[in-house]
Amino acid sequence: MITGMKNIVVFVSDFDKAKEYYTKVLKLPLAKEAAPMMEFLSGPTTLGVVAAFHDDAKKLVGRHTGITLTVQGIDAYCREITEAGARFIEPLESTPWGKMAVVADMDGNQFALVEG
């Protein structure tokens, strides 16, 4: 019986660069690390970031992930991560469902940010 979701995984080309980006630029809290995988955020579901070693995983590096991250104080957060070097695919804007932006990591993996 399935009772929940452990994590959602994003594949990256370089584990060390990804750790630097996710912790220093996106400022995500690192929950666990055991190379070649790390988990960010705590709670019932985490964001897994995994080095892509196999050909099938390598094909999944650098894409729209379909992942939306909830942000408190999105205006200040977007300014902060811009200063840290974040690359926005879609700038922060107001939408019918709230404020939203889309950011990409160093490989081009895209995440939507929404104010929650």
GROMACS elastic network, one bead per residue, 0.5 to 0.9 nm:
[ bonds ]
;  ai    aj funct       b0    kb
    2     5     6  0.82616   500
    4    44     6  0.75875   500
    4    45     6  0.81428   500
    5     8     6  0.80155   500
    5    44     6  0.69857   500
    5    45     6  0.57653   500
    5    46     6  0.85932   500
    6    44     6  0.63752   500
    6    46     6  0.64566   500
    6    47     6  0.88963   500
    7    39     6  0.80148   500
    7    44     6  0.80874   500
    7    47     6  0.55188   500
    7    48     6  0.59662   500
    8    45     6  0.73871   500
    8    46     6  0.64512   500
    8    47     6  0.51650   500
    8    48     6  0.56815   500
    8    49     6  0.84627   500
    8    67     6  0.83134   500
    9    39     6  0.87477   500
    9    46     6  0.85430   500
    9    47     6  0.60141   500
    9    49     6  0.56379   500
    9    50     6  0.68784   500
   10    47     6  0.75964   500
   10    48     6  0.61438   500
   10    50     6  0.62527   500
   10    51     6  0.86480   500
   10    60     6  0.78492   500
   10    61     6  0.74811   500
   10    65     6  0.73053   500
   10   109     6  0.75719   500
   11    48     6  0.84105   500
   11    49     6  0.58750   500
   11    51     6  0.57064   500
   11    52     6  0.54178   500
   11    57     6  0.65600   500
   11    58     6  0.72733   500
   11    59     6  0.89348   500
   11    60     6  0.62661   500
   11    61     6  0.52218   500
   11    62     6  0.79938   500
   11   109     6  0.82316   500
   12    15     6  0.67383   500
   12    17     6  0.89388   500
   12    18     6  0.68238   500
   12    49     6  0.69040   500
   12    50     6  0.60628   500
   12    51     6  0.50117   500
   12    52     6  0.56956   500
   12    57     6  0.87379   500
   12    58     6  0.78141   500
   12    60     6  0.83047   500
   12    61     6  0.54512   500
   12    62     6  0.74824   500
   12   105     6  0.89737   500
   12   106     6  0.85342   500
   12   107     6  0.64883   500
   12   109     6  0.80554   500
   13    17     6  0.85212   500
   13    18     6  0.80691   500
   13    50     6  0.85498   500
   13    51     6  0.57404   500
   13    52     6  0.57865   500
   13    53     6  0.81227   500
   13    58     6  0.74297   500
   13    61     6  0.68429   500
   13    62     6  0.88283   500
   13   107     6  0.69586   500
   14    17     6  0.54666   500
   14    18     6  0.60633   500
   14    19     6  0.86846   500
   14    50     6  0.88527   500
   14    51     6  0.60916   500
   14    52     6  0.80259   500
   14   107     6  0.87514   500
   15    18     6  0.50952   500
   15    19     6  0.61943   500
   15    20     6  0.87428   500
   15    35     6  0.76529   500
   15    36     6  0.65893   500
   15    37     6  0.78099   500
   15    38     6  0.87593   500
   15    49     6  0.81334   500
   15    50     6  0.70255   500
   15    51     6  0.53312   500
   15    52     6  0.87065   500
   16    19     6  0.51059   500
   16    20     6  0.63309   500
   16    21     6  0.86510   500
   17    20     6  0.51235   500
   17    21     6  0.61207   500
   17    22     6  0.86191   500
   17   106     6  0.79397   500
   18    22     6  0.59443   500
   18    23     6  0.83045   500
   18    49     6  0.77359   500
   18    50     6  0.88608   500
   18    51     6  0.86206   500
   18   105     6  0.79070   500
   18   106     6  0.73700   500
   18   107     6  0.86605   500
   19    22     6  0.53882   500
   19    23     6  0.59629   500
   19    24     6  0.80545   500
   19    30     6  0.86847   500
   19    38     6  0.79415   500
   19    49     6  0.84435   500
   20    23     6  0.54512   500
   20    24     6  0.55129   500
   20    25     6  0.73787   500
   21    24     6  0.53942   500
   21    25     6  0.50073   500
   21    26     6  0.65064   500
   21    27     6  0.81007   500
   21    85     6  0.88207   500
   21    86     6  0.85383   500
   21   105     6  0.70804   500
   21   106     6  0.72795   500
   22    25     6  0.58407   500
   22    27     6  0.60531   500
   22    28     6  0.57902   500
   22    29     6  0.83856   500
   22    30     6  0.84523   500
   22    40     6  0.83648   500
   22   105     6  0.78666   500
   23    26     6  0.59851   500
   23    28     6  0.51414   500
   23    29     6  0.65493   500
   23    30     6  0.69199   500
   23    40     6  0.87514   500
   24    27     6  0.51326   500
   24    28     6  0.78036   500
   24    81     6  0.85778   500
   24    84     6  0.72060   500
   25    28     6  0.82370   500
   25    80     6  0.84142   500
   25    81     6  0.54942   500
   25    82     6  0.80789   500
   25    83     6  0.84450   500
   25    84     6  0.50659   500
   25    85     6  0.62395   500
   25    86     6  0.61270   500
   26    77     6  0.88483   500
   26    80     6  0.88447   500
   26    81     6  0.59442   500
   26    84     6  0.80763   500
   26    85     6  0.89833   500
   26    86     6  0.72209   500
   26   105     6  0.86539   500
   27    30     6  0.89511   500
   27    81     6  0.76968   500
   28    40     6  0.62043   500
   28    41     6  0.66597   500
   29    39     6  0.86968   500
   29    40     6  0.55362   500
   29    41     6  0.54557   500
   29    42     6  0.79372   500
   30    33     6  0.74875   500
   30    38     6  0.73344   500
   30    39     6  0.61146   500
   30    41     6  0.63786   500
   30    42     6  0.83499   500
   31    38     6  0.76075   500
   31    39     6  0.54521   500
   31    40     6  0.50710   500
   31    41     6  0.58657   500
   31    42     6  0.60624   500
   31    46     6  0.82906   500
   32    37     6  0.84103   500
   32    38     6  0.55495   500
   32    39     6  0.51007   500
   32    40     6  0.70451   500
   33    36     6  0.80821   500
   33    37     6  0.61094   500
   33    39     6  0.63534   500
   33    40     6  0.88975   500
   34    37     6  0.55021   500
   34    38     6  0.60948   500
   34    39     6  0.88991   500
   35    38     6  0.67540   500
   35    50     6  0.80288   500
   35    51     6  0.81576   500
   36    49     6  0.83572   500
   36    50     6  0.56930   500
   36    51     6  0.54412   500
   36    52     6  0.85062   500
   37    48     6  0.67390   500
   37    49     6  0.56826   500
   37    51     6  0.66254   500
   38    47     6  0.82570   500
   38    48     6  0.57210   500
   38    49     6  0.53865   500
   38    50     6  0.65853   500
   39    42     6  0.83582   500
   39    46     6  0.60157   500
   39    47     6  0.54534   500
   39    49     6  0.62750   500
   39    50     6  0.87504   500
   40    46     6  0.57221   500
   40    47     6  0.50615   500
   40    48     6  0.64101   500
   40    49     6  0.79117   500
   41    45     6  0.79169   500
   41    46     6  0.53993   500
   41    47     6  0.65242   500
   42    45     6  0.71215   500
   42    46     6  0.60294   500
   42    47     6  0.88083   500
   43    46     6  0.65841   500
   50    53     6  0.89332   500
   51    57     6  0.84695   500
   51    58     6  0.86772   500
   52    55     6  0.77817   500
   52    56     6  0.83444   500
   52    57     6  0.50861   500
   52    58     6  0.51397   500
   52    59     6  0.86123   500
   52    60     6  0.82183   500
   52    61     6  0.74052   500
   53    56     6  0.85493   500
   53    57     6  0.66688   500
   53    58     6  0.66491   500
   54    57     6  0.52980   500
   54    58     6  0.61381   500
   54    59     6  0.88447   500
   55    59     6  0.64434   500
   56    59     6  0.54085   500
   56    60     6  0.71113   500
   57    60     6  0.52789   500
   57    61     6  0.70291   500
   58    61     6  0.54614   500
   58    62     6  0.89424   500
   59    62     6  0.82747   500
   60    63     6  0.66438   500
   60    65     6  0.89292   500
   60   109     6  0.88137   500
   61   107     6  0.65884   500
   61   108     6  0.74897   500
   61   109     6  0.66197   500
   62    65     6  0.84822   500
   62   104     6  0.84049   500
   62   105     6  0.80922   500
   62   106     6  0.83206   500
   62   110     6  0.74765   500
   63    66     6  0.89788   500
   63   104     6  0.87664   500
   63   107     6  0.82480   500
   63   108     6  0.59573   500
   63   110     6  0.61378   500
   64    67     6  0.80606   500
   64   104     6  0.84963   500
   64   108     6  0.78652   500
   64   109     6  0.57094   500
   64   111     6  0.69786   500
   65    68     6  0.86032   500
   65   109     6  0.62464   500
   65   110     6  0.56421   500
   65   111     6  0.63326   500
   65   112     6  0.88117   500
   66   110     6  0.76582   500
   66   111     6  0.68440   500
   66   112     6  0.76260   500
   67   110     6  0.77889   500
   67   111     6  0.54194   500
   67   112     6  0.63302   500
   67   113     6  0.87521   500
   68   102     6  0.88232   500
   68   111     6  0.57913   500
   68   113     6  0.57328   500
   68   114     6  0.69942   500
   69   111     6  0.70196   500
   69   112     6  0.61296   500
   69   114     6  0.63111   500
   69   115     6  0.85437   500
   69   116     6  0.89229   500
   70    74     6  0.87252   500
   70   112     6  0.85396   500
   70   113     6  0.59645   500
   70   114     6  0.50961   500
   70   115     6  0.56762   500
   70   116     6  0.52848   500
   71    74     6  0.54914   500
   71    77     6  0.76407   500
   71   113     6  0.64581   500
   71   114     6  0.57962   500
   71   116     6  0.56509   500
   72    75     6  0.88102   500
   72    77     6  0.79630   500
   72   114     6  0.84120   500
   72   115     6  0.56234   500
   72   116     6  0.57056   500
   73    76     6  0.57654   500
   73    77     6  0.61966   500
   73    78     6  0.87265   500
   73   115     6  0.67513   500
   73   116     6  0.83232   500
   74    78     6  0.58977   500
   74    79     6  0.84838   500
   74    92     6  0.83800   500
   74    99     6  0.74957   500
   74   100     6  0.81130   500
   74   101     6  0.88874   500
   74   113     6  0.78684   500
   74   114     6  0.71680   500
   74   115     6  0.55212   500
   74   116     6  0.85008   500
   75    78     6  0.53893   500
   75    79     6  0.64153   500
   75    80     6  0.87303   500
   75    92     6  0.77191   500
   75    99     6  0.85859   500
   75   115     6  0.87185   500
   76    79     6  0.51435   500
   76    80     6  0.61164   500
   76    81     6  0.87132   500
   77    80     6  0.50130   500
   77    81     6  0.61600   500
   77    82     6  0.84209   500
   78    81     6  0.52809   500
   78    82     6  0.59524   500
   78    83     6  0.85853   500
   78    86     6  0.85263   500
   78    91     6  0.89303   500
   78    92     6  0.74922   500
   78   101     6  0.83043   500
   79    82     6  0.51255   500
   79    83     6  0.63338   500
   79    84     6  0.87447   500
   80    83     6  0.52766   500
   80    84     6  0.63877   500
   80    85     6  0.89281   500
   80    86     6  0.89098   500
   81    85     6  0.62503   500
   81    86     6  0.53861   500
   81    87     6  0.86960   500
   82    85     6  0.51686   500
   82    87     6  0.71107   500
   82    88     6  0.81710   500
   83    86     6  0.73390   500
   86   103     6  0.68972   500
   86   104     6  0.73009   500
   86   105     6  0.73763   500
   86   106     6  0.86765   500
   87   102     6  0.87652   500
   87   103     6  0.57592   500
   87   104     6  0.57376   500
   87   105     6  0.72180   500
   87   106     6  0.83339   500
   88    91     6  0.58663   500
   88    92     6  0.85278   500
   88   101     6  0.73243   500
   88   102     6  0.57794   500
   88   104     6  0.61872   500
   88   110     6  0.89177   500
   89   101     6  0.77743   500
   89   102     6  0.53407   500
   89   103     6  0.54738   500
   89   104     6  0.65342   500
   89   110     6  0.77833   500
   90    93     6  0.83017   500
   90   100     6  0.84498   500
   90   101     6  0.53979   500
   90   103     6  0.69714   500
   90   112     6  0.88031   500
   91   100     6  0.78368   500
   91   101     6  0.51126   500
   91   102     6  0.66523   500
   91   103     6  0.81985   500
   92    99     6  0.66587   500
   92   100     6  0.53772   500
   92   102     6  0.76112   500
   92   113     6  0.85841   500
   93    98     6  0.83729   500
   93    99     6  0.54838   500
   93   100     6  0.55551   500
   93   101     6  0.64758   500
   94    97     6  0.79698   500
   94    98     6  0.56723   500
   94   100     6  0.63763   500
   94   101     6  0.89738   500
   95    98     6  0.50833   500
   95    99     6  0.57569   500
   95   100     6  0.68585   500
   96    99     6  0.82786   500
   97   100     6  0.84067   500
   97   114     6  0.87194   500
   98   114     6  0.69172   500
   98   115     6  0.64528   500
   98   116     6  0.82124   500
   99   113     6  0.82461   500
   99   114     6  0.57210   500
   99   115     6  0.56310   500
   99   116     6  0.88334   500
  100   112     6  0.69116   500
  100   113     6  0.54816   500
  100   115     6  0.66877   500
  101   111     6  0.84200   500
  101   112     6  0.57819   500
  101   113     6  0.51712   500
  101   114     6  0.67150   500
  102   110     6  0.65588   500
  102   111     6  0.55246   500
  102   113     6  0.58959   500
  102   114     6  0.87798   500
  103   108     6  0.86638   500
  103   109     6  0.82308   500
  103   110     6  0.55923   500
  103   111     6  0.54368   500
  103   112     6  0.64634   500
  103   113     6  0.74233   500
  104   107     6  0.74856   500
  104   109     6  0.51897   500
  104   111     6  0.62787   500
  104   112     6  0.88917   500
  105   108     6  0.51603   500
  105   109     6  0.53415   500
  105   110     6  0.66123   500
  105   111     6  0.83068   500
  106   109     6  0.74874   500
  107   110     6  0.89463   500
